């Protein structure tokens, strides 16, 4: 696409032609202010007064234009780190930006918890940004999807009639798979989302032609239906205004999503940790400088009679004074105190470990005993009747994708039938299938949750959860803490896990410890139908993100059945259950190993060994008090889990027991777990790899002899 500097540009014939001199001068002020804050941060970093700096220089024109058209506190914004000029135009102050840079406690983006240029401001609907490249796309699409779901369900509170979501990105980030996943969903659902690709030609040192086939992302995405695709010189404010106006209006009119590919420059290095002179020749950098909107636009203003040179000079002096005052303000601000480190890891207002969530002692049983599958299904039906904002989606979770077939076929309802019948009762606006893309499921759920919905999503198999791990670990678990409690995403992620089903390597994984290691994420693992019902209800009603692990082997076992306990039955998190009392050995376990521990305990009772079996039920948090009390009573303890013995979840329990209960121990803490291999398909292999009843019996006999 040909580009030219603004002084040579012809007058706009679009909406920008109607901009007044006052609006054009104000746009220049915003662009200059953005650049001056960048420059001040560079200076402060070199003086060791701040600790990181990344620049938005060269992107100011397109971002200012976007901010002039979009509406703060009306539209929604998912940004990336070069978006300083956009945030200024939306209302973020210079002082607030410098609060980020110094790590001030009053920083509205994160309270000093994130590096500068990780934008966020609750008052303007600028959702907390993070560092991973590309994670914002699916969340932005989820927030746009929220407007669709709200309209379908007649929900108006918290929504505007024609709001749009702006998602911004650099050109390099469009190489991420989540970008393409988001385009797919935005296109399919005709969502009101505007993508702004700020293409400065480089992803750190990698040029665009290496990142993008053909060197143009806009040419690649033109085949997506329902999309408006626009290209623009992003250094040209008037052209940028016209193009952004068309794109935003297209989305406001609900014609579908739009993508604006803006060619901009990067006059500074990627960040102060980078030196662009190592990979960019002088001629290339000089060509960029000739297009710099901050130096070229004021020349155009004076040549076209919108401002005098004296007025431009006064604006520059005023901006310098504003930045200096904001700097002095920021440098005087205290950093957050060490006592605040745990604030916002979890909800400070809703505690799922509290008595509020404990109705376990008063179940209202009805009907015959039934399976875990049935009681999970019953819980979801109860909760969806209670709360219109609960949405259920994932692979195959709907009864049908083509709703005209409802009533003509039995319906799918998940590969294990856990969600069967939900769509029939609650409709396709609340229960629907997703693409085969795990990150898509979780990322969209985060965006929906930010807007007030309660997604209860399903990842079909734990073995395939890994494409969603970035969204789970870096986004879902961190949202509340990194935004200093300004944003939250209380999503419930249900997934099936575990072996004992002849499922081999890729249908038997049990890596709970990878998720219990994530602060901000609750991890739940019921072993019985009754516990599954009560714990899922707590998960849905609490205000934290929850990973809800459902063992496939336990779905239809007869030994763990229960009658339906009523629509208000809840079990608090962090409350273990002593399922068998004993006086010689304590066994701490959960999931499918629970029944094996009990069976083995019954078997050794005849030989005089009394085993106490504790079911943890929730893995994060876990019930330290119940476990420690039992260990102190019995003085011998075995920690049992289905995962591989090394580096598994049980290691943390064993370490905590050794740390807190060492004086009461009469034997080393012992573990029963799987071998350090993968799970084999042949029955003899699987039986040798996973913990069996005989393994428990042997462990009981050995520990009492110590």
C-alpha positions, 0 to 999 in steps of 0.5 A: 500500500502506498504511503505519503506524509501528511503535508502532501495529503489531499483533503479528506472527503469522508467523516474526517472532513467534518472535523473542526480545527479544535478537534484536529488540534485536540488530536495533535495534543493527544498524539504529542502527549502520548509521545512526551510520556513515552520520552519521559519514561525513557528518561526515567528508566535510564535514571533507574527511577522506573524499571521497564519501558515499552513505547507506543511511538509511531502508533499515535495517529491511528490510536487517537483516531480510534479513541475519537470515534469509540466511546469510553464506558460504553464500548469495551477495549482489549488492548496491547502495550503500544496503545498509550494514545488510545488510552489517553484519548479515552480518558486515562490521565498522564499521571495514571500512566506514570503511576504504572511506570513507578509501580504506585499503589494507586495505579488504576491499571494494576495497583503496581502489580504489572509492568507499565503499558499493561493497560486497564481502567475499569471506569472506561471499560479498558479490560486488564491487559497481560503480557502473553501475545494474542490472548486478548483476541478470544477474550475480546470476542467473548465480550462481544459475544456477551452482547449477542447472548444478552440480546437473545436473552433479553438482558439489558443491564450492563449492556448498550444497544450498539456497543462494540468491542475494540481488540488491538494488536501488533502485526507479529501477534497475528501469527498466534493461533488464537488470532485465527480461532477468534476470527473464526468465531467472530465471523461465524457469530457476526460479532460486533468486534473491531480488530485494529492491527497496528502494523509497524513492520516488525515483531521485535526484530522479525520483519513482517514478511517472515511472520506473515505469508505474503507480508499482509495480514489483511489480504490473508483474512479477506476470505472470512465471511461477514468481515469488513476489511480495511487498510490504511496509512496509520500515520495519517490521522484523517485517513485513519479517522475515516477508516475507523469510522467505517469499521466501527459503524459496520460493527455498531449496525451489527453487520459483523466484525471488522478488521483495520490493518493500519501501517504505522512506524516504530521510531524507537526500539521494541523496548529499552531492552532492544537495540533496533540498530542491530537489525534495521539499517539507517535508510529504513529508519530514516524513511520511518522518521519521514512519516512520523505523525507527531512531527508531520501532523503539526506541519499539516495543521499550520499549512491548512490554517488549523493552527499557527506555528505560535499555537503549536509551540504553546501546545508543546510547552503546555504538554511538557508542563503537564508531563513534568507535573505528572512525573513529579506526582508519580515519583512521590507516590508510595508503592503497595505494601507487602501486606497487600500481596494476597489481596485479589488472588481470590475474591475478597467478598465471596469465600467458598470455604465459608459456612455460607456454602456449607449445607452438607449436613442438611440434604433434602434427599428425593428419588432413588440413588443415581450416578455422578453423571445424573447428579452433575446434570441435575445440579446444572439444571438447578443452577440454570433455573436459578440464574439466567446468566449461566451459559454452558458451552464446549465441544458436543455439549449441546443436544444438537447444533442445528436447533431445528432437529430438537425433538426429532433426535435423542440429542448428544449432550456431551460424550458422557451425557453430563449436559444431556437435555440442557439445551432442550430446557434452556435453549441454544442461546444458553447451551451451545457447541463450540469449535474444536479448539480448547483455547477458544472455549476458555478465552471466550468464557473469560470475555463473557465472565468479564461482562457478567455472565457465568460460563460453565464450560467443558473441555472434553478431555483433560488430556487435550486441555493444553491448548487452553493452558495459556488462557487458564494459567496466564489469563483466567487465574490472574485476572483478579490479582493483576487488575488489583480486583478491578476485573474478575472472571469467575468461570467454571471449567469442567473436564474429564480426567483419569484412567482405569478405563483402558484409555491408554496415553491420551485418555488417562491423564491426571496432572492436577498438580499443574493447575493446583500450582496456579494461584487464583484457580480453585481445583475440585475433584469429587469422588462420589455422586453426592460430592460432585453435586454439592461441589459443582453447585459451590463452584458455580455460586462462588466468585472465583475461577474453578477447574472441576475435575470429573473422573470418567471411571467414576461417572457410572459406578454403583458404589458412589451413587446417591439420591438427589440432595435438593437444589441448595445442597452445597459442600464448601471448598477445603472441607475434606471428608473422613470416609472411614475411621481408623486408629493405625494409619491415615490415608489421604487421597481423592478421586478414583484411588479413594475406593481402592484405598477403602477396599484395601483398608477393609481387607487388612482389617481382619489382620488387625490394621485399622486404616483411616481414609480421608477424601480431600474432595478439593485440591486447592484449597485442601483441608490441612486441619482435618489431615493434620488432626488425623496424622497426629492421632495415628502417627503414620500416613500414606498419601495416595494419588493417581498421577505419576509418583514423582513431582505429583500432587501428593508431594505437596501434601507429604511435604506439608505433613513432614513440615507441620506434623514431624513430631507426631510421626512414627514412620516416614510419609509414604506414597502410593501412586502411578509409575513414572511412565505413561498409561498403557492400553493393554489391561495388564499394562494399565493395571501395573501402572495405576495404583491397585488395591494390592498396592494399598494393602502392601503399603498398609502392611509395610508402614505399620511394621516401621 
